[in-house]
Amino acid sequence: LDIDEIILTRALTKDDCIFIPTKEDVSKRRALSVNDIRNMNLELGCVKMSPQPECNRNLCYHLRFRTFDGAKHGVRPTAREASRLMLSSSAQVTTKSNALMMQWGQFISHDMAKTTTLNNQECASCVNGQHCFNVFISRRDPTFGQFQCLPVARSTPLCGSGQSSPREQFNENTAFIDASNIYGSSERDQFIFRQGAFLKTNIIRNRVFPPVDNSQNIITGDDRSNLFVALAALHVLFVRQHNRLAVTLQKLNEHWDHDRVFQETRKIMGAIVQHITYKVFFIICYYFTFYQFLLKGTTVMLIRQLQTNSRVLMYMRANKSLFVLQEFYPFLNEKWQQVGGIEFNDGMFKTAHILTNGIDPLLRGMISLPAKMPQRITPAVTERIFGNSDLAAVNIQRGRDHGIPGYAAWRKFCKLPSASTFDDLNTTIHNSIVRSNLKLLYGGRLENIDMYVGSLLEDPLEDALIGPTLACIISDQFKRLRDGDRFYYENEEIFTKSQLHE
């Protein structure tokens, strides 16, 4: 992207404001005057917090003038502007790894966390009420210019938070890597998928699948399993694997009841997910940097600090970017010859493809397809996902909703070289044009850079897929997930040495 395009785009955004008001509209917000403050101090012994400004009001005024009370100073670009100008690209830069590895990233992110969102019906009106944090669109946007906004419902907060304490979001899934996306995250939910020692299945075209609803979607422990056919294929694979192991355990231990067989199988399945994640996935994704940090020993003293809102959200959002990178996924037959394929957008919520063809052709295609580097996001995701949305923009907006610290704060957390100017980012973002674009887009304010944007613009570490900031955050998070999990599969009391070798 050329600098001139960003300058032009920001100018065009300003052109949306045909008439620049010279007086701020404060009808929905009353800044405290000096007398207000003095009177409150005398009467109450404290001063009430000023009402928060509405971010979608006074945009034209803010482009030209500073507010009297400092509100809206240092305005960030809209999430859509950041996505379109900094992240969206059709460039094809492949890696030594394959697309199946990327799909695993989404699978385990669904194991760890699921963000519940508030009712979003009112968000379609493009008014940011209590439940909405919409992404507003410039009329000059080449893809979404006909829309006023991309509707985004806020994440559901924990009751009581956001009042006298920071707003905290609710996680529907367990915080551990424990295959909860296969089995569900509650005692009651398991019986939706479970039948005795086994997971429920349907036989379709002589193939075994999880139960299928009237819309031809599979029913699993996580209701996002139908987002993409390759994700659904992994769920099918694990349901089959559970039932295969359960049959074996039942034959070896005839005295076990159904509950014991089910729980022992579930335990093994959780270990399989952990083993693939720590011993295969992370070696490919993060290589030496991850293991240098991770292999410092195991302890179970971190349970209280197991997971943080910021780190988990950043991992989930980054992995969605790692995953949704290909425009086309081939199907391969048993001779590894292409026999068709599927466009990315045609695979969204289209589990019928694998019900008809089975999962093998798709999985072979994923194995044979080189993965793209995650530093740029395909237009299939930024321009066409879900028909008329931009997933990268939604991810940026979700980070703002959750109050995720900015890129500069995370650099400091990770003890990277200090940066006081955009040129100081040259240790992690090598391209000077990219740094200049970033400076223009964020108004020259380092502290305003969204973590999602800054981290994906970093050049990858040697023999890795991501840059140092994401490597630091993810390594720290997954060390906590391992060391704080009493049931981590390599802990001494979980499996015997002979069981681990199997």
Secondary structure, 3 states (H helix, E strand, C coil): CCHHHHHHHHHHHHHCCCCCCCCCCCCCCCCCCHHHHHHHHHHHCCCCCCCCCCCCCCHHHHHHCCCCCCCCCCCCCCHHHHHHHHHECCCCCEEEEEHHHHHHHHHHHHHHCCECECCCHHHHHCCCCCCECCEECCCCCCCCCCCCEECCECECECCCCCCCCCCCECECCCCCCCCHHHHCCCCCCHHHHEECCEECCEEECCEEECCECCCCCECCCCCCCCCEHHHHHHHHHHHHHHHHHHHHHHHHCCCCCHHHHHHHHHHHHHHHHHHHHHHHHHHHHHHHHHHHHHCCCCCCCCHHHCCCHHHHHHHHHHHHHHHCCCCEEEEECCCCCEEEEEECHHHECCCHHHHHHCCHHHHHHHHHCEEECCCCECHHHHCCECCCECHHHHHHHHHHHCCCCCHHHHHHHCCCCCCCCHHHHHHCCCCHHHHHHHHHHCCCCHHHCCHHHHHHHCCCCCCCCCCHHHHHHHHHHHHHHHHCCCCCCCCCCCCCHHHHHC
